[in-house]
Amino acid sequence: MEDIAAERKKIDALDRKLLRIVSRRLAVARRIGVLKVTRGKRVVDRAREKEVRLNWRANAKASGVPVRDAMAVLRALLAMSKTEQKKVKR
């Protein structure tokens, strides 16, 4: 039987990986923000957000992650991405 402390160490390692991925996602969002500014586009792109939501919903189902929970994570990620894009000088 696994030890609780050992399992928690696994969670901690996964959390570090998740945060590195979130950091990389935000860096890409910033670069997209720069591109949007140079092209005169708005930060919010409803069509793209809809596409991302549909992808997340499908991927959550395929991965066995409750869709409601996955969508809560996505809402946080989208808010973080928008914040990063709004920091880009217009």
Backbone as CSV, one residue per row, in Angstrom:
resi,resn,N_x,N_y,N_z,CA_x,CA_y,CA_z,C_x,C_y,C_z
1,MET,0.844,-1.189,0.000,0.000,0.000,0.000,0.887,1.250,0.000
2,GLU,0.516,2.210,-0.852,1.297,3.441,-0.976,1.180,4.297,0.285
3,ASP,2.235,4.971,0.567,2.293,5.895,1.687,1.687,7.232,1.264
4,ILE,0.929,7.870,2.153,0.301,9.163,1.841,1.349,10.205,1.478
5,ALA,2.438,10.247,2.220,3.494,11.237,1.947,4.075,11.034,0.550
6,ALA,4.258,9.786,0.143,4.799,9.502,-1.195,3.817,9.955,-2.271
7,GLU,2.557,9.721,-2.037,1.540,10.153,-3.008,1.472,11.672,-3.077
8,ARG,1.620,12.327,-1.946,1.616,13.794,-1.928,2.811,14.366,-2.679
9,LYS,3.934,13.682,-2.606,5.108,14.116,-3.376,4.820,14.036,-4.867
10,LYS,4.073,13.034,-5.276,3.676,12.905,-6.688,2.781,14.079,-7.083
11,ILE,1.838,14.420,-6.205,0.959,15.580,-6.455,1.801,16.849,-6.583
12,ASP,2.752,17.028,-5.674,3.613,18.214,-5.713,4.379,18.297,-7.025
13,ALA,4.897,17.178,-7.493,5.634,17.156,-8.764,4.715,17.497,-9.924
14,LEU,3.511,16.952,-9.907,2.545,17.256,-10.967,2.151,18.733,-10.929
15,ASP,1.982,19.284,-9.733,1.649,20.713,-9.612,2.747,21.586,-10.212
16,ARG,4.015,21.229,-9.961,5.120,21.996,-10.548,5.066,21.931,-12.073
17,LYS,4.779,20.754,-12.608,4.673,20.607,-14.065,3.506,21.432,-14.605
18,LEU,2.378,21.378,-13.924,1.217,22.165,-14.362,1.538,23.657,-14.396
19,LEU,2.202,24.136,-13.365,2.531,25.560,-13.316,3.527,25.954,-14.395
20,ARG,4.466,25.076,-14.725,5.382,25.372,-15.835,4.600,25.450,-17.148
21,ILE,3.628,24.585,-17.315,2.799,24.614,-18.528,1.965,25.889,-18.554
22,VAL,1.389,26.272,-17.426,0.613,27.517,-17.361,1.513,28.704,-17.713
23,SER,2.721,28.715,-17.198,3.660,29.794,-17.506,3.937,29.857,-19.009
24,ARG,4.149,28.712,-19.629,4.385,28.680,-21.077,3.145,29.146,-21.828
25,ARG,1.963,28.751,-21.365,0.717,29.174,-22.015,0.584,30.694,-21.957
26,LEU,0.918,31.279,-20.811,0.826,32.735,-20.670,1.832,33.451,-21.561
27,ALA,3.005,32.875,-21.730,3.998,33.471,-22.627,3.475,33.484,-24.061
28,VAL,2.831,32.411,-24.465,2.239,32.364,-25.811,1.114,33.389,-25.911
29,ALA,0.308,33.505,-24.869,-0.781,34.492,-24.868,-0.224,35.905,-25.031
30,ARG,0.892,36.205,-24.355,1.516,37.529,-24.501,1.945,37.762,-25.946
31,ARG,2.559,36.756,-26.565,2.988,36.902,-27.961,1.778,37.102,-28.876
32,ILE,0.698,36.407,-28.600,-0.526,36.608,-29.384,-1.036,38.031,-29.166
33,GLY,-0.934,38.534,-27.940,-1.342,39.907,-27.652,-0.567,40.910,-28.484
34,VAL,0.734,40.693,-28.611,1.563,41.574,-29.445,1.082,41.518,-30.890
35,LEU,0.827,40.320,-31.373,0.356,40.175,-32.757,-1.001,40.846,-32.953
36,LYS,-1.871,40.735,-31.968,-3.180,41.382,-32.068,-3.021,42.900,-32.156
37,VAL,-2.127,43.450,-31.346,-1.901,44.898,-31.360,-1.389,45.337,-32.723
38,THR,-0.410,44.611,-33.256,0.161,45.016,-34.541,-0.842,44.889,-35.680
39,ARG,-1.841,44.075,-35.491,-2.873,43.886,-36.524,-4.158,44.664,-36.227
40,GLY,-4.142,45.428,-35.135,-5.305,46.238,-34.786,-6.499,45.423,-34.307
41,LYS,-6.244,44.254,-33.746,-7.339,43.400,-33.270,-7.587,43.610,-31.786
42,ARG,-8.782,43.271,-31.374,-9.161,43.358,-29.963,-8.614,42.164,-29.196
43,VAL,-8.486,42.328,-27.878,-8.008,41.231,-27.031,-8.999,40.075,-27.058
44,VAL,-10.273,40.379,-26.920,-11.288,39.326,-26.848,-11.656,38.862,-28.250
45,ASP,-11.578,37.548,-28.430,-11.950,36.919,-29.698,-12.960,35.821,-29.366
46,ARG,-14.231,36.187,-29.404,-15.311,35.267,-28.995,-15.311,33.971,-29.804
47,ALA,-15.050,34.062,-31.092,-15.047,32.854,-31.928,-13.952,31.891,-31.476
48,ARG,-12.769,32.425,-31.199,-11.662,31.578,-30.742,-11.967,30.992,-29.367
49,GLU,-12.550,31.799,-28.480,-12.903,31.290,-27.153,-13.909,30.147,-27.261
50,LYS,-14.865,30.277,-28.151,-15.843,29.212,-28.341,-15.145,27.933,-28.821
51,GLU,-14.228,28.090,-29.759,-13.471,26.951,-30.281,-12.671,26.275,-29.157
52,VAL,-12.025,27.073,-28.332,-11.233,26.534,-27.224,-12.139,25.804,-26.235
53,ARG,-13.285,26.400,-25.934,-14.228,25.750,-25.005,-14.697,24.392,-25.536
54,LEU,-15.018,24.347,-26.810,-15.442,23.072,-27.408,-14.327,22.036,-27.333
55,ASN,-13.095,22.462,-27.620,-11.949,21.558,-27.529,-11.766,21.048,-26.105
56,TRP,-11.837,21.951,-25.143,-11.660,21.550,-23.749,-12.743,20.581,-23.309
57,ARG,-13.967,20.864,-23.711,-15.083,19.986,-23.334,-14.838,18.570,-23.872
58,ALA,-14.474,18.478,-25.138,-14.223,17.173,-25.756,-13.029,16.479,-25.108
59,ASN,-11.958,17.223,-24.871,-10.764,16.643,-24.263,-11.011,16.208,-22.821
60,ALA,-11.824,16.969,-22.103,-12.154,16.585,-20.725,-12.908,15.262,-20.718
61,LYS,-13.911,15.167,-21.585,-14.679,13.921,-21.670,-13.777,12.749,-22.025
62,ALA,-12.918,12.939,-23.013,-12.023,11.863,-23.461,-11.020,11.470,-22.382
63,SER,-10.683,12.417,-21.504,-9.689,12.164,-20.461,-10.301,11.690,-19.145
64,GLY,-11.628,11.676,-19.085,-12.286,11.265,-17.855,-12.302,12.335,-16.776
65,VAL,-12.092,13.590,-17.190,-12.134,14.711,-16.252,-13.554,15.285,-16.290
66,PRO,-14.168,15.511,-15.124,-15.509,16.101,-15.134,-15.509,17.422,-15.924
67,VAL,-16.413,17.522,-16.872,-16.449,18.689,-17.761,-16.612,19.981,-16.963
68,ARG,-17.465,19.966,-15.985,-17.698,21.181,-15.189,-16.394,21.666,-14.546
69,ASP,-15.618,20.746,-14.012,-14.351,21.106,-13.383,-13.334,21.596,-14.413
70,ALA,-13.281,20.923,-15.541,-12.358,21.334,-16.610,-12.690,22.738,-17.091
71,MET,-13.968,23.031,-17.210,-14.368,24.349,-17.686,-14.036,25.441,-16.662
72,ALA,-14.054,25.101,-15.386,-13.651,26.061,-14.353,-12.161,26.387,-14.502
73,VAL,-11.358,25.373,-14.771,-9.926,25.597,-15.000,-9.735,26.466,-16.238
74,LEU,-10.475,26.158,-17.297,-10.356,26.935,-18.526,-10.743,28.390,-18.308
75,ARG,-11.805,28.631,-17.558,-12.204,30.022,-17.285,-11.055,30.790,-16.629
76,ALA,-10.380,30.151,-15.690,-9.247,30.798,-15.030,-8.113,31.054,-16.024
77,LEU,-7.824,30.081,-16.862,-6.759,30.251,-17.854,-7.087,31.352,-18.852
78,LEU,-8.330,31.407,-19.300,-8.715,32.456,-20.244,-8.605,33.834,-19.602
79,ALA,-9.013,33.941,-18.352,-8.902,35.225,-17.648,-7.440,35.637,-17.515
80,MET,-6.574,34.694,-17.184,-5.145,34.988,-17.071,-4.576,35.413,-18.416
81,SER,-4.980,34.731,-19.478,-4.488,35.060,-20.818,-4.921,36.462,-21.236
82,LYS,-6.171,36.801,-20.961,-6.666,38.134,-21.304,-5.904,39.207,-20.525
83,THR,-5.638,38.937,-19.269,-4.876,39.882,-18.452,-3.496,40.113,-19.060
84,GLU,-2.838,39.050,-19.480,-1.523,39.183,-20.108,-1.607,39.973,-21.404
85,GLN,-2.622,39.704,-22.200,-2.752,40.404,-23.481,-3.072,41.878,-23.284
86,LYS,-3.805,42.193,-22.228,-4.136,43.590,-21.981,-2.924,44.396,-21.523
87,LYS,-1.887,43.722,-21.065,-0.663,44.402,-20.636,0.152,44.910,-21.818
88,VAL,-0.114,44.367,-22.999,0.638,44.752,-24.199,0.301,46.197,-24.523
89,LYS,1.336,46.998,-24.761,1.140,48.428,-25.059,0.443,48.603,-26.403
90,ARG,-0.582,49.389,-26.398,-1.367,49.658,-27.597,-0.895,50.927,-28.240
